[in-house]
């Protein structure tokens, strides 16, 4: 699972400022910790969606948790599974040097069908990811673990 680290910093107006060290464009806030966390998840998905649309690099979290500096609370936001699959497919394409147009050719799909695989607002089907990873001579593995 992709858990992106976030920092919650109390602001001078009683809200919590939220930033994501891996995605500098992510800055949001919340009136409460719950609201700040929800806004962080939305902002991180939006930032990743913009990077996917531009075919820009999407950093992967390394799993470590920095304890932050005084006054900041460090937490993490887990991406929805569908968004995670989109990020992993994107990275597999980039690693293989395969563009969206080339992926469309390999799959014998229309370009728009391939573009939807990388749109975080589109509910792509699992069988489409299976086909796309197969076209890259890769496979996607999903694991089940115990929640902490």
MDTraj code that builds the backbone (N, CA, C; nanometers):
import mdtraj as md
import numpy as np

residues = "UNK UNK UNK UNK UNK UNK UNK UNK UNK UNK UNK UNK UNK UNK UNK UNK UNK UNK UNK UNK UNK UNK UNK UNK UNK UNK UNK UNK UNK UNK UNK UNK UNK UNK UNK UNK UNK UNK UNK UNK UNK UNK UNK UNK UNK UNK UNK UNK UNK UNK UNK UNK UNK UNK UNK UNK UNK UNK UNK UNK UNK UNK UNK UNK UNK UNK UNK UNK UNK UNK UNK UNK UNK UNK UNK UNK UNK UNK UNK UNK UNK UNK UNK UNK UNK UNK UNK UNK UNK UNK UNK UNK UNK UNK UNK UNK UNK UNK UNK UNK UNK UNK UNK UNK UNK UNK UNK UNK UNK UNK UNK UNK UNK UNK UNK UNK UNK UNK UNK UNK UNK UNK UNK UNK UNK UNK UNK UNK UNK UNK UNK UNK UNK UNK UNK UNK UNK UNK UNK UNK UNK UNK UNK UNK UNK UNK UNK UNK".split()
xyz = np.array([
    [0.0847, -0.1176, 0.0000],
    [0.0000, 0.0000, 0.0000],
    [0.0889, 0.1235, 0.0000],
    [0.0428, 0.2247, -0.0693],
    [0.1175, 0.3497, -0.0752],
    [0.0656, 0.4448, 0.0318],
    [0.1450, 0.4634, 0.1350],
    [0.1123, 0.5536, 0.2453],
    [0.2009, 0.6766, 0.2342],
    [0.1416, 0.7891, 0.1957],
    [0.2179, 0.9126, 0.1795],
    [0.2254, 0.9871, 0.3121],
    [0.3465, 1.0248, 0.3543],
    [0.3600, 1.0967, 0.4808],
    [0.3017, 1.2375, 0.4707],
    [0.2389, 1.2797, 0.5781],
    [0.1883, 1.4169, 0.5866],
    [0.2334, 1.4764, 0.7189],
    [0.2425, 1.6079, 0.7204],
    [0.2734, 1.6809, 0.8430],
    [0.1564, 1.7717, 0.8747],
    [0.1107, 1.7662, 0.9980],
    [0.0028, 1.8527, 1.0460],
    [0.0651, 1.9538, 1.1420],
    [0.0519, 2.0811, 1.1071],
    [0.1103, 2.1874, 1.1879],
    [-0.0005, 2.2802, 1.2350],
    [-0.0127, 2.3020, 1.3659],
    [-0.1137, 2.3971, 1.4138],
    [-0.0866, 2.5357, 1.3556],
    [-0.1901, 2.5961, 1.3006],
    [-0.1788, 2.7297, 1.2422],
    [-0.2230, 2.8321, 1.3455],
    [-0.1935, 2.9583, 1.3200],
    [-0.2256, 3.0629, 1.4173],
    [-0.3742, 3.0971, 1.4228],
    [-0.4531, 3.0414, 1.3339],
    [-0.5973, 3.0699, 1.3336],
    [-0.6806, 2.9519, 1.3848],
    [-0.6157, 2.8563, 1.4503],
    [-0.6879, 2.7431, 1.5080],
    [-0.7082, 2.6255, 1.4147],
    [-0.6595, 2.6351, 1.2930],
    [-0.6713, 2.5239, 1.1985],
    [-0.5404, 2.4456, 1.1969],
    [-0.5410, 2.3356, 1.1252],
    [-0.4206, 2.2551, 1.1071],
    [-0.3748, 2.2669, 0.9623],
    [-0.2529, 2.3109, 0.9421],
    [-0.1926, 2.3177, 0.8102],
    [-0.1394, 2.1790, 0.7768],
    [-0.1676, 2.1316, 0.6553],
    [-0.1241, 1.9985, 0.6131],
    [-0.0322, 2.0118, 0.4930],
    [0.0832, 1.9463, 0.5003],
    [0.1750, 1.9399, 0.3873],
    [0.2193, 1.7949, 0.3692],
    [0.2725, 1.7671, 0.2511],
    [0.3230, 1.6334, 0.2193],
    [0.4658, 1.6495, 0.1674],
    [0.5652, 1.6046, 0.2430],
    [0.7047, 1.6239, 0.2025],
    [0.7387, 1.5671, 0.0637],
    [0.6750, 1.4583, 0.0238],
    [0.7051, 1.3982, -0.1068],
    [0.6393, 1.4714, -0.2229],
    [0.5344, 1.5457, -0.1939],
    [0.4600, 1.6184, -0.2968],
    [0.4495, 1.7641, -0.2520],
    [0.5486, 1.8465, -0.2853],
    [0.5513, 1.9840, -0.2354],
    [0.4297, 2.0675, -0.2751],
    [0.3603, 2.0278, -0.3803],
    [0.2429, 2.1032, -0.4234],
    [0.1227, 2.0810, -0.3321],
    [0.1304, 1.9848, -0.2428],
    [0.0194, 1.9549, -0.1516],
    [0.0271, 2.0454, -0.0294],
    [-0.0694, 2.1341, -0.0194],
    [-0.0871, 2.2197, 0.0979],
    [-0.2365, 2.2366, 0.1164],
    [-0.2854, 2.1980, 0.2314],
    [-0.4273, 2.2111, 0.2607],
    [-0.4413, 2.2344, 0.4104],
    [-0.5633, 2.2326, 0.4599],
    [-0.5844, 2.2564, 0.6023],
    [-0.7112, 2.1867, 0.6465],
    [-0.7342, 2.1874, 0.7754],
    [-0.8579, 2.1345, 0.8309],
    [-0.8865, 2.1990, 0.9645],
    [-1.0141, 2.2065, 0.9967],
    [-1.0560, 2.2614, 1.1267],
    [-1.0258, 2.1632, 1.2394],
    [-1.0244, 2.0339, 1.2066],
    [-0.9943, 1.9290, 1.3044],
    [-0.8936, 1.8339, 1.2408],
    [-0.8390, 1.7442, 1.3210],
    [-0.7444, 1.6473, 1.2674],
    [-0.8119, 1.5563, 1.1647],
    [-0.9346, 1.5165, 1.1913],
    [-1.0082, 1.4304, 1.0982],
    [-1.0305, 1.5010, 0.9654],
    [-1.0721, 1.6266, 0.9715],
    [-1.0951, 1.7036, 0.8490],
    [-0.9635, 1.7280, 0.7751],
    [-0.8581, 1.7580, 0.8477],
    [-0.7276, 1.7812, 0.7858],
    [-0.6797, 1.6553, 0.7142],
    [-0.6974, 1.5398, 0.7769],
    [-0.6566, 1.4136, 0.7167],
    [-0.7356, 1.3871, 0.5879],
    [-0.8683, 1.4123, 0.5926],
    [-0.9528, 1.3912, 0.4740],
    [-0.9105, 1.4849, 0.3610],
    [-0.8860, 1.6119, 0.3943],
    [-0.8412, 1.7073, 0.2923],
    [-0.7047, 1.6671, 0.2367],
    [-0.6192, 1.6124, 0.3231],
    [-0.4873, 1.5675, 0.2781],
    [-0.5010, 1.4557, 0.1757],
    [-0.5888, 1.3599, 0.2021],
    [-0.6075, 1.2498, 0.1078],
    [-0.6564, 1.3026, -0.0270],
    [-0.7518, 1.3941, -0.0247],
    [-0.8028, 1.4523, -0.1489],
    [-0.6932, 1.5290, -0.2226],
    [-0.6145, 1.6074, -0.1491],
    [-0.5090, 1.6881, -0.2109],
    [-0.3986, 1.6001, -0.2693],
    [-0.3642, 1.4934, -0.1999],
    [-0.2609, 1.4025, -0.2503],
    [-0.3089, 1.3324, -0.3767],
    [-0.4331, 1.2875, -0.3764],
    [-0.4873, 1.2247, -0.4982],
    [-0.4897, 1.3234, -0.6141],
    [-0.5290, 1.4468, -0.5861],
    [-0.5332, 1.5502, -0.6906],
    [-0.3927, 1.5781, -0.7443],
    [-0.2947, 1.5887, -0.6567],
    [-0.1570, 1.6145, -0.6997],
    [-0.1037, 1.4991, -0.7844],
    [-0.1314, 1.3779, -0.7413],
    [-0.0869, 1.2614, -0.8178],
    [-0.1583, 1.2568, -0.9526],
    [-0.2877, 1.2865, -0.9533],
    [-0.3622, 1.2903, -1.0788],
    [-0.3037, 1.3908, -1.1769],
    [-0.2641, 1.5072, -1.1267],
    [-0.2036, 1.6091, -1.2131],
    [-0.0691, 1.5611, -1.2671],
    [0.0083, 1.4952, -1.1827],
    [0.1371, 1.4431, -1.2286],
    [0.1177, 1.3341, -1.3337],
    [0.0200, 1.2470, -1.3137],
    [-0.0073, 1.1426, -1.4125],
    [-0.0509, 1.2039, -1.5450],
    [-0.1344, 1.3068, -1.5395],
    [-0.1827, 1.3714, -1.6621],
    [-0.0676, 1.4348, -1.7402],
    [0.0297, 1.4899, -1.6681],
    [0.1456, 1.5531, -1.7337],
    [0.2567, 1.4525, -1.7642],
    [0.2385, 1.3275, -1.7171],
    [0.3392, 1.2217, -1.7317],
    [0.4673, 1.2609, -1.6582],
    [0.4496, 1.3296, -1.5438],
    [0.5609, 1.3698, -1.4574],
    [0.5867, 1.2610, -1.3536],
    [0.7058, 1.2599, -1.3006],
    [0.7442, 1.1603, -1.2004],
    [0.6514, 1.1646, -1.0791],
    [0.6180, 1.0481, -1.0286],
    [0.5386, 1.0345, -0.9059],
    [0.6261, 0.9611, -0.8046],
    [0.6690, 1.0312, -0.6990],
    [0.7539, 0.9642, -0.6002],
    [0.6757, 0.8608, -0.5206],
    [0.7436, 0.7532, -0.4862],
    [0.6823, 0.6514, -0.4015],
    [0.7305, 0.6708, -0.2585],
    [0.6410, 0.6574, -0.1627],
    [0.6851, 0.6659, -0.0232],
    [0.7747, 0.5470, 0.0095],
    [0.8727, 0.5699, 0.0953],
    [0.9662, 0.4620, 0.1283],
    [0.9269, 0.3852, 0.2535],
    [0.8172, 0.4253, 0.3155],
    [0.7688, 0.3530, 0.4323],
    [0.8227, 0.4033, 0.5640],
    [0.9271, 0.4866, 0.5589],
    [0.9811, 0.5384, 0.6847],
    [0.8950, 0.6546, 0.7324],
    [0.8916, 0.6731, 0.8608],
    [0.8142, 0.7828, 0.9185],
    [0.9103, 0.8739, 0.9923],
    [0.9254, 0.9948, 0.9392],
    [1.0068, 1.0958, 1.0063],
    [0.9254, 1.1484, 1.1236],
    [0.9872, 1.1679, 1.2324],
    [0.9154, 1.2136, 1.3521],
    [0.8816, 1.3619, 1.3480],
    [0.9272, 1.4333, 1.2464],
    [0.8919, 1.5740, 1.2334],
    [0.9682, 1.6614, 1.3310],
    [0.9393, 1.7894, 1.3254],
    [1.0016, 1.8846, 1.4166],
    [0.8996, 1.9262, 1.5205],
    [0.9448, 1.9914, 1.6213],
    [0.8583, 2.0322, 1.7317],
    [0.7353, 2.1068, 1.6809],
    [0.6210, 2.0709, 1.7342],
    [0.4966, 2.1372, 1.6969],
    [0.4241, 2.0736, 1.5807],
    [0.4883, 1.9792, 1.5123],
    [0.4254, 1.9141, 1.3977],
    [0.3940, 1.7698, 1.4322],
    [0.2798, 1.7259, 1.3844],
    [0.2445, 1.5849, 1.3993],
    [0.2638, 1.5194, 1.2633],
    [0.3332, 1.4077, 1.2612],
    [0.3576, 1.3357, 1.1369],
    [0.2644, 1.2158, 1.1319],
    [0.1991, 1.2004, 1.0187],
    [0.1065, 1.0904, 0.9982],
    [0.1235, 1.0445, 0.8541],
    [0.0341, 0.9633, 0.8065],
    [0.0388, 0.9238, 0.6660],
    [-0.1021, 0.9042, 0.6136],
    [-0.1126, 0.9153, 0.4821],
    [-0.2394, 0.8982, 0.4122],
    [-0.2223, 0.7838, 0.3143],
    [-0.3104, 0.6867, 0.3218],
    [-0.3068, 0.5719, 0.2313],
    [-0.3913, 0.6030, 0.1083],
    [-0.3321, 0.5800, -0.0079],
    [-0.4064, 0.5992, -0.1322],
    [-0.5104, 0.4893, -0.1484],
    [-0.6233, 0.5212, -0.2110],
    [-0.7180, 0.4150, -0.2460],
    [-0.6494, 0.3151, -0.3407],
    [-0.6897, 0.1900, -0.3335],
    [-0.6260, 0.0846, -0.4121],
    [-0.6266, 0.1163, -0.5616],
    [-0.7359, 0.1688, -0.6136],
    [-0.7436, 0.1993, -0.7561],
    [-0.6396, 0.3046, -0.7951],
    [-0.6239, 0.4069, -0.7132],
    [-0.5233, 0.5098, -0.7413],
    [-0.3838, 0.4496, -0.7336],
    [-0.3621, 0.3622, -0.6375],
    [-0.2321, 0.2964, -0.6260],
    [-0.2014, 0.2156, -0.7521],
    [-0.2997, 0.1445, -0.8056],
    [-0.2773, 0.0666, -0.9276],
    [-0.2406, 0.1586, -1.0435],
    [-0.3031, 0.2749, -1.0510],
    [-0.2725, 0.3710, -1.1570],
    [-0.1285, 0.4208, -1.1445],
    [-0.0858, 0.4506, -1.0222],
    [0.0517, 0.4960, -0.9996],
    [0.1510, 0.3861, -1.0370],
    [0.1240, 0.2636, -0.9964],
    [0.2156, 0.1533, -1.0257],
    [0.2221, 0.1235, -1.1755],
    [0.1097, 0.1348, -1.2454],
    [0.1108, 0.1166, -1.3905],
    [0.1917, 0.2280, -1.4567],
    [0.1715, 0.3497, -1.4120],
    [0.2466, 0.4633, -1.4648],
    [0.3971, 0.4403, -1.4477],
    [0.4360, 0.3996, -1.3280],
    [0.5787, 0.3779, -1.3016],
    [0.6326, 0.2618, -1.3852],
    [0.5528, 0.1581, -1.4057],
    [0.5956, 0.0461, -1.4901],
    [0.6161, 0.0928, -1.6343],
    [0.5269, 0.1776, -1.6830],
    [0.5417, 0.2332, -1.8184],
    [0.6689, 0.3163, -1.8284],
    [0.6875, 0.4062, -1.7326],
    [0.8063, 0.4931, -1.7345],
    [0.9342, 0.4095, -1.7266],
    [0.9353, 0.3098, -1.6390],
    [1.0544, 0.2252, -1.6241],
    [1.0857, 0.1491, -1.7528],
    [0.9812, 0.1109, -1.8265],
    [0.9986, 0.0358, -1.9510],
    [1.0166, 0.1274, -2.0718],
    [1.0051, 0.2595, -2.0512],
    [1.0165, 0.3533, -2.1624],
    [0.8982, 0.3462, -2.2576],
    [0.7814, 0.3123, -2.2035],
    [0.6607, 0.2952, -2.2859],
    [0.5673, 0.4141, -2.2639],
    [0.5338, 0.4825, -2.3717],
    [0.4409, 0.5958, -2.3652],
    [0.2971, 0.5446, -2.3646],
    [0.2043, 0.6347, -2.3391],
    [0.0629, 0.5959, -2.3459],
    [0.0263, 0.5520, -2.4868],
    [0.0806, 0.6211, -2.5872],
    [0.0511, 0.5842, -2.7262],
    [0.1035, 0.4435, -2.7570],
    [0.2237, 0.4133, -2.7096],
    [0.2802, 0.2799, -2.7313],
    [0.2002, 0.1740, -2.6568],
    [0.1561, 0.2055, -2.5357],
    [0.0733, 0.1107, -2.4603],
    [-0.0572, 0.0841, -2.5353],
    [-0.1163, 0.1880, -2.5927],
    [-0.2390, 0.1709, -2.6717],
    [-0.2133, 0.0780, -2.7904],
    [-0.0997, 0.0943, -2.8571],
    [-0.0658, 0.0064, -2.9705],
    [-0.0501, -0.1383, -2.9237],
    [0.0189, -0.1570, -2.8130],
    [0.0408, -0.2932, -2.7626],
    [-0.0896, -0.3611, -2.7217],
    [-0.1826, -0.2823, -2.6710],
    [-0.3107, -0.3378, -2.6268],
    [-0.4145, -0.3431, -2.7383],
    [-0.3862, -0.2742, -2.8491],
    [-0.4828, -0.2577, -2.9580],
    [-0.6100, -0.1901, -2.9059],
    [-0.5890, -0.0864, -2.8253],
    [-0.6979, -0.0058, -2.7698],
    [-0.6907, 0.1337, -2.8287],
    [-0.8018, 0.2052, -2.8185],
    [-0.8012, 0.3475, -2.8528],
    [-0.7216, 0.4222, -2.7465],
    [-0.6616, 0.5324, -2.7862],
    [-0.5794, 0.6104, -2.6927],
    [-0.6603, 0.6544, -2.5703],
    [-0.7860, 0.6931, -2.5891],
    [-0.8685, 0.7389, -2.4765],
    [-0.8872, 0.6278, -2.3729],
    [-0.8972, 0.5032, -2.4180],
    [-0.9097, 0.3916, -2.3233],
    [-0.7860, 0.3820, -2.2339],
    [-0.6701, 0.4012, -2.2932],
    [-0.5457, 0.3975, -2.2161],
    [-0.5367, 0.5190, -2.1251],
    [-0.5726, 0.6358, -2.1767],
    [-0.5667, 0.7576, -2.0945],
    [-0.6494, 0.7428, -1.9673],
    [-0.7636, 0.6754, -1.9762],
    [-0.8495, 0.6574, -1.8585],
    [-0.7816, 0.5746, -1.7495],
    [-0.6917, 0.4852, -1.7889],
    [-0.6194, 0.4056, -1.6893],
    [-0.5370, 0.4930, -1.5952],
    [-0.5033, 0.6134, -1.6394],
    [-0.4182, 0.7021, -1.5603],
    [-0.4947, 0.8193, -1.4995],
    [-0.6262, 0.8225, -1.5187],
    [-0.7076, 0.9297, -1.4601],
    [-0.7611, 0.8838, -1.3252],
    [-0.7265, 0.9572, -1.2183],
    [-0.7688, 0.9152, -1.0845],
    [-0.9187, 0.9309, -1.0638],
    [-0.9848, 1.0070, -1.1499],
    [-1.1298, 1.0239, -1.1368],
    [-1.2081, 0.9206, -1.2180],
    [-1.1391, 0.8249, -1.2786],
    [-1.2066, 0.7230, -1.3592],
    [-1.1958, 0.5871, -1.2902],
    [-1.3066, 0.5170, -1.2829],
    [-1.3107, 0.3851, -1.2178],
    [-1.2717, 0.2763, -1.3180],
    [-1.1434, 0.2645, -1.3431],
    [-1.0931, 0.1619, -1.4343],
    [-1.1172, 0.0235, -1.3752],
    [-1.1326, -0.0746, -1.4644],
    [-1.1587, -0.2119, -1.4200],
    [-1.0275, -0.2880, -1.3991],
    [-1.0308, -0.3843, -1.3105],
    [-0.9122, -0.4637, -1.2787],
    [-0.8627, -0.5388, -1.4016],
    [-0.9537, -0.5918, -1.4846],
    [-0.9100, -0.6654, -1.6030],
    [-0.8329, -0.5755, -1.6996],
    [-0.8627, -0.4458, -1.6996],
    [-0.7878, -0.3528, -1.7841],
    [-0.6441, -0.3383, -1.7333],
    [-0.6287, -0.3351, -1.6011],
    [-0.4935, -0.3288, -1.5447],
    [-0.4177, -0.4579, -1.5731],
    [-0.4852, -0.5710, -1.5613],
    [-0.4213, -0.6990, -1.5930],
    [-0.3665, -0.6966, -1.7355],
    [-0.4477, -0.6496, -1.8293],
    [-0.4060, -0.6441, -1.9694],
    [-0.2895, -0.5467, -1.9884],
    [-0.2970, -0.4315, -1.9242],
    [-0.1917, -0.3305, -1.9394],
    [-0.0592, -0.3798, -1.8819],
    [-0.0626, -0.4391, -1.7627],
    [0.0614, -0.4918, -1.7055],
    [0.1160, -0.6060, -1.7911],
    [0.0288, -0.6895, -1.8451],
    [0.0735, -0.7986, -1.9325],
    [0.1408, -0.7426, -2.0576],
    [0.0876, -0.6334, -2.1118],
    [0.1474, -0.5706, -2.2299],
    [0.2869, -0.5166, -2.1995],
    [0.3130, -0.4901, -2.0722],
    [0.4454, -0.4433, -2.0285],
    [0.5336, -0.5595, -1.9813],
    [0.4811, -0.6817, -1.9967],
    [0.5495, -0.8026, -1.9480],
    [0.5756, -0.7934, -1.7976],
    [0.4754, -0.7427, -1.7280],
    [0.4783, -0.7294, -1.5819],
    [0.3482, -0.7846, -1.5274],
    [0.3428, -0.7990, -1.3972],
    [0.2161, -0.8347, -1.3355],
    [0.2006, -0.7558, -1.2065],
    [0.0778, -0.7437, -1.1645],
    [0.0436, -0.6696, -1.0438],
    [0.0052, -0.7704, -0.9378],
    [0.0653, -0.7582, -0.8208],
    [0.0350, -0.8490, -0.7107],
    [-0.0284, -0.7699, -0.5979],
    [-0.1341, -0.8248, -0.5428],
    [-0.2031, -0.7621, -0.4308],
    [-0.1886, -0.8540, -0.3109],
    [-0.1541, -0.7958, -0.1979],
    [-0.1365, -0.8735, -0.0755],
    [-0.2358, -0.8275, 0.0293],
    [-0.2744, -0.9196, 0.1138],
    [-0.3609, -0.8881, 0.2269],
    [-0.2770, -0.8998, 0.3525],
    [-0.2848, -0.7990, 0.4363],
    [-0.2109, -0.8005, 0.5619],
    [-0.3026, -0.7582, 0.6745],
    [-0.2567, -0.7764, 0.7945],
    [-0.3346, -0.7357, 0.9112],
    [-0.3190, -0.5861, 0.9329],
    [-0.4298, -0.5199, 0.9599],
    [-0.4266, -0.3763, 0.9860],
    [-0.3602, -0.3508, 1.1203],
    [-0.2891, -0.2409, 1.1260],
    [-0.2193, -0.2054, 1.2512],
    [-0.3157, -0.1490, 1.3528],
])
top = md.Topology()
chain = top.add_chain()
for i, resn in enumerate(residues, 1):
    res = top.add_residue(resn, chain, resSeq=i)
    for name in ("N", "CA", "C"):
        top.add_atom(name, md.element.get_by_symbol(name[0]), res)
traj = md.Trajectory(xyz[None], top)
